Amino acid sequence: MTALIEVRDASVRYLSTGRTALGPVDLTVDPGRLLLVAGPSGCGKSTLLRLLNGLVPHAYRAEITGEVNVDGRPVAGRTLRDLSTVVGTMLQDPRRQVVGTTVAAEIAFGPENLGLPREEIRRRITEVAGRLGLTHLLDRATAGLSGGELQMVAFAGVLAMRPRVVVVDEPLANLDPAAGLRLLGELRRFVDEGGAAVVVEHRVDDILEFAPDEVLYLEAGRTAYRGPVAGFLRAAPVAHVRLPFAALLDRAAELPAMPAPPVSGVPPEPAPAPRLAYRQAALGYPGRTVLAGVDLALGPHERVAVLGPNGAGKSTLLRAAMALVTATRGEVLADGVPVAGQTVAALATTFGYVFQNPGQALFSATVRQELAFGPHNLGREPAKIAEDSAAALRATLLDQEPEIMDRLPRTLSFGQQRRLTVALALAMRPRTLILDEPTAGQDLGTTTELIGHALAADGVESVYFITHDVDLALTRADRVIVIDGGRVVADATPAALARDAAVWSRPGMRATGLVRAARDHLPPSGPVPHAFELARRIALSARSSPSPQEGTTSQ
């Protein structure tokens, strides 16, 4: 059997930075095999995929050594058009590959370029849309889709091409649990029908349910582990890889101590007005209401997580804080004043808003200029701007990147670009941070540090964040709001939410191992500790409890 992917002693050095991002790496993937690629942010995972689909060196100028074969032929010398008929690619940022104006047009784009008959194209659209749950979106404009919806549409376009190999970069980054299961299920089906797939993913615990045949773990561009899943679960660095909760219990003795989240500030008496309030607000876009009857008050000293399915309106809810979405009914207030009547500068110093897509925030020639843009427009002194910029880079772990201040932001990895947008918000020194999927595409260690720094940032009184990472919401927020069906369906403490069976039975929600452990081992209200801490407690309790035989005495 001829391997569909063969990589032999391959290395990649980007000419824009002069740094070797990958290699040397060896790899073989046969038909019917699914390879999981894991590793810390910036370790070369995306570069490996670019090597397989030809984006390196066609779209990213780089020096390549070694040998790369796909479908029995060298990638070197083949055009991107030729490779695209064999290798289907889903990028980390779906906005960079979706070109159709509607969902149906996007799915049709690839088959049309293959010159397929119109009837065959229609058949493929119907088939993949049905399998991925996109039929109701076929007539929707792609410009109005959520990030998760775009991710599913991009994958549908890949499947419609009927490639032999599929490479996907962080497919779960923007997806709710139910959508993630659909995508991975179709990917497994593709492999079982004779294709080959290479999946880069930080949410290792989710993809393991779909039985990857092999795991490649990279560190600093080199192979740190390559082999079966069982060996990976024993060898993976627990501080950098999000392992299933059962694996944490097995390795409880190795789990590092995790600092507790900083305690939310206690508001003075009498309590001030809510930082952000909605009074029977209807929110949406021209011709389409997304949320109706929203009646919420988010405090000035709270950590609030927002969960819910793709397209439920999570981003719409918090964009209203910056008047990026206006209320068609009711009103939205910041510190007791309607946002519609406040200036951009006033809102920007109240709320540091971080978009889900870094491309919406990055436009300057250097990182230094990006960080200075907002504070300069507020009239801050250069010395203060430089001080705050340096602090923001430290808080987002970007100060470790060589010559970061002079880097072109677009040359950073997608995960680094996400962190840079958080740094831009911190440099404005807002009182409240609003983060839209800030940790998507980040490894476990980076996620833990990034959120920890954001919660403890100087001058930040409150943090509201949107996420599909249920464990992050439960362990880093003191209040969790769930949105579904155009309304708020839950508003509770993390421990109370873990016990709310109605929430976890909703189509877009799914109880993780941490949720089940919190439900079974914690009080019904209050905080939920980090998964490491809870796993240690449970393992210690199991060791100290007598077995049924030891605890039984004869009468």
Buried (B, 14 or more C-beta within 10 A) or exposed (E): EEBBBBBEEBBBBBEEBEEBBBBBBBBBBBBBBBBBBBBBBBBBBBBBBBBBBBBBBBEBEBEBEBBBBBBEEEBEEBEEEEBBBBBBBBBBBBBEBBEBEBBBBBBBBBBBEEEBEEEEBBBBBBBBBEBBBBEEBBEBEBEBBBBBBBBBBBBBBBBBBBBBBBBBBBBBBBBBBBBBBBBBBBBBEBBEEEBBBBBBBBBBBBBBEBEBBBBBBBBEBBBBBBEEBEEBBEEBBBBBBBBBBEBBBBBBEEBEEBEEBEEBEEBEEEEEBBBBBBBEBBBBEEEEBBBBEBEBEBBBBBBBBBBBBBBBBBBBBBBBBBBBBBBEEBBBBBBEEBBEEBEEEBBBBBBBBBBBBBBEBBEBEBBBBBBBBBBEEEEBEEEEBBEBBBBBBBBBBBBEBEEBBEBBBEEBBBBBBBBBBBBBBBBBBBBBBBBBBBBBBBBBBBBBBBBBBBBEBEEBBBBBBBBBBBBBBBBBBBBBBBBBBBBBBBBBBBBBBBBBEEBBEBEBBBBBBBBEBBBEEBEEEEBBBBBBBBBBBBBEEEEEEEEEEEEEEEE
